[in-house]
Amino acid sequence: MDGASVMTPTARTKTPKSDVYNLWIGDSHVYTSASYSGSMDEVAIWNRTLSANEVKALYYGGVTGGSVLNSSLLSNGDNWTVEVTPCDSVSCGTPANSSVLSIMNAPTQGTPLLNSTDYPTNRTTGNLTAWNQSTVQVPGRNVTNIYKWYKNGVLNATMPNPYYDVGSNNTTQGLVGYWPFNNNTNDFALGNDGTQNGGVNCSTSVSGKIGSGCYFDGTDDAIGLSSNSVFTSVGDFSVAAWVRP
């Protein structure tokens, strides 16, 4: 029912019986109390047993109207296409396929605006401010905008930046952990998320240097990290954090 199995009856084999009656939909030739009351649509018969995946596909193919796909089937990073086949009661035309639609797998950002607090003269007495334009987060995942400031094309100021320091984009390398503490303890570098212990407060009510932060009570609060070789390997290392005792 609704694309999901609700029971598994004992398998039985039946041979269709030939008689003088035609097949009816919605009523019975034999049982007078078997008339169906209600609407019905998209009736189909196969000469085989459909698999569970086929039954599920038929459910989701119709539950939101055929031309609309229910969002419960979507996952971040999916690539979707749709095939449309025109059919009438005599024949079907040639199927046609849509272009690929990619489901969002990373937050997006419009072109930022850069202004001076000393606008429009832009003297050295004013601070520069980056105004975000239409930052969109992946549902269920907090987004943190990472700022890099260039003077005459040369980097002068930056935040830890997983885009450049981790994976195929890395240019400076070496970033093995980055916890922005913006309403969670997720690691934006390699996925070594922290676990809050002792009541440490990492909610949006805690003011941080950039966005929100975490507050430790000085008694038993801590953020636990899993034992990982990237933290325990012998060699040079650097640590950066904004702290306010």
N, C-alpha and C positions, 0 to 999 in steps of 0.2 A: 504494500500500500504506500502511495506517495514515493515510489522508487526504492523502498526499503523492505526487506523481508520481515514479516511479522510472525510467521509460523512455517514449519516444514512438515507437511502431511506425509503419510506413508505413500510411497510410490505405487501407482496402480496403472495397469495398461488396459485401455478400452478400445474396442474397434467400433468406429462410427456405424450407426445402424441406418440402413436404408429403409425409408418408408414413404408414405404418400405426402407427408408434410414438408413444406418448404421451411428453410431456416428463418426464424423470426428474431428480431432484436427488440427487446423491451417487453416481450410477453411470451407465454408458453401455450403450446397447443394442448398440453395435457393437464397442467395444474391451473385451475381457475384463479387461485390466490397468488400467483407468481408474477402478476403484472408489475412492471417497474414504475415508480412514481418519481419523477425528477428529470433533470436535463442530462444530456449525454453528447459527447463529441469525440472525434478522432478515433473511431472504432476500427480496429485492424485485427486480422487473424493470420498467424504464421503456421506452417505445417511442420514446425519443429519447436523445441523448447528453447526459449530465450535465456541467455546467461544473465547473471545478476547485474553485470556491468551494462548489458543491453537494456535491461529493464530500467536501471537508473538513468541511462542516457535518454530513454523515452520520456521519463518523468521530467527531467530538467529541460528537455526539448519543448515541452508544452506548458509547464507550470506558470511561466510568465508571458505566454502568448506566442511562442514560436520565434518571432523576430526579435525578442528580448531575452538575453541570457541572465539568469539569476546571479547576483554578485557573490553568493556563497561559494561558487565554483572558482573564483578568482584567487590567485596567489601572487605575491610580489615577484616580479621577474618573468611572469608568463608572457608568451607570445601567442596571440589569438588570431585566427582567421575564421571567416564564415563562408560556407558554400551555399548558394541558393539555386534550386532547381525548379523551373516552372513546369507544373503538371496540370493536366485536365483529365477528364474521364476517358480520353482516347489515347493520349500519349504524353510523354514528358519531353521537354526541351533540353538543351545542353546546359549542364551545371556551369555556374560562373563563381569565381572565388574573389573574395575581398583582398585588400592589402593587409599587411600584418599590423596588428595593434599590440603594442608592448605595454604590459601592466607595470606601473611605477615600481621601481626597485631601489631608488635612491631619491633623496629630497631634491627639489629643483629650486632655482633662484633666478629671478629676473635680473636685468642689468641694474646694479646699484647706482644710486645718486650720491655724488660727493659734493659737500658744501662746506663753507667756512662759517664759523660763528661771527666772523667779521665781514660777512657778505654785505655789499658787493665789492668792497675795496680789497678784501682778502689779504690783510696785512699779517705780519708775523705774530701779532698779539692775539689772534683768533685760533681756536681749536678747529680741526677738521672733523667732520662727522659723515659717516657712511650711512645712508638711508636705504634700508632693505626694500626691495620691490618684489612683492608676491612670492615670498618664500613659502614653499608647500612641503609639508612633511609627509612621509609614508605613514598611513594610519597605524596607530599603536606604537610609534617610535618617535621619541622626542628629537627635535632637530636643533643643532647648535651651529650658528654661522661662524666660520673661521675667517679671520681678517688678516691679510698680509698687506703691508704698506710699503710702497716703492717711491723713492725720491730720485727723479731723473733716471728711472729704470732700474735703480739699485735698491734691494731690500733693506729697509730701515727698521721695521717693526713687524712682529708676527705673533700669532698664537700657535700652540702645537697643531700641526696640520697632517692628519692621517692621509689626505689625498696625495700629498707629495712624499710623505715619509714612509708609507707602507705599501706593499704590493707592487703591481706593475708600473705604477706612476712614480715610484720613489726616486727622488733625486738627491736628497741629503741623507736618507737611510737612518736606521738606528732607533726609531720610535717604537718601543715595545709595549707601551701602556699610556693611555690618555683617558682620564676620568673627568669630564667637565663638571660633574655634580649638578646637572640641571634637572632636578626633580627625580633623579635616579643615580645609581652607582654603576652604570654601564661603561664598559671600556670601548672607546671609539677606535682604538688601534688594532688590537688582535682578538678582541672578544673575551678577554679575561675579566668578566663582570664581577664586581664586588658584592659581598653580602653584608648587610647592616646588622650590627650586633650591639646589644646594650642600650638600645633606644636612640642611637644616633639619628639626628633629624636632617634629612636631605630633601625636605619639601620646598615648595616655591616660597614659603614664608621666610626662609633663611636667605638673607642678602649676601650675594657673592660679589667678587670683583667683576666678573662677567656673567650676567644672568644671576641665577640662584647658586647656593652652595650647600655645604653640610655643616652642622653644628655638633661639636663633641662636648659632653658635659664635664670632662676631666676626671670622671670616676671609672666607668667601665665601657664607654662608647668606643667602638672600633669598626672599621670596614675590613672584612676578611677577604683575602685573595687566595686563589688556589695555588698550590705548589706547582710552579711552572719553571722549566729550565731557562726561559728567557729572563727570569728574575734572579736566578741563582748561579748563572754561569760566571766564572771568574774573569775579571778584566775591568777595563775602564767603564765608568758609567756616570750619568748626570741625572739629577732630580730637579724639577722645577715645580713650584706651587706658590699660590698666594695665601698667606696665613695672617690671622689677626687674633692674637691671644686675648 
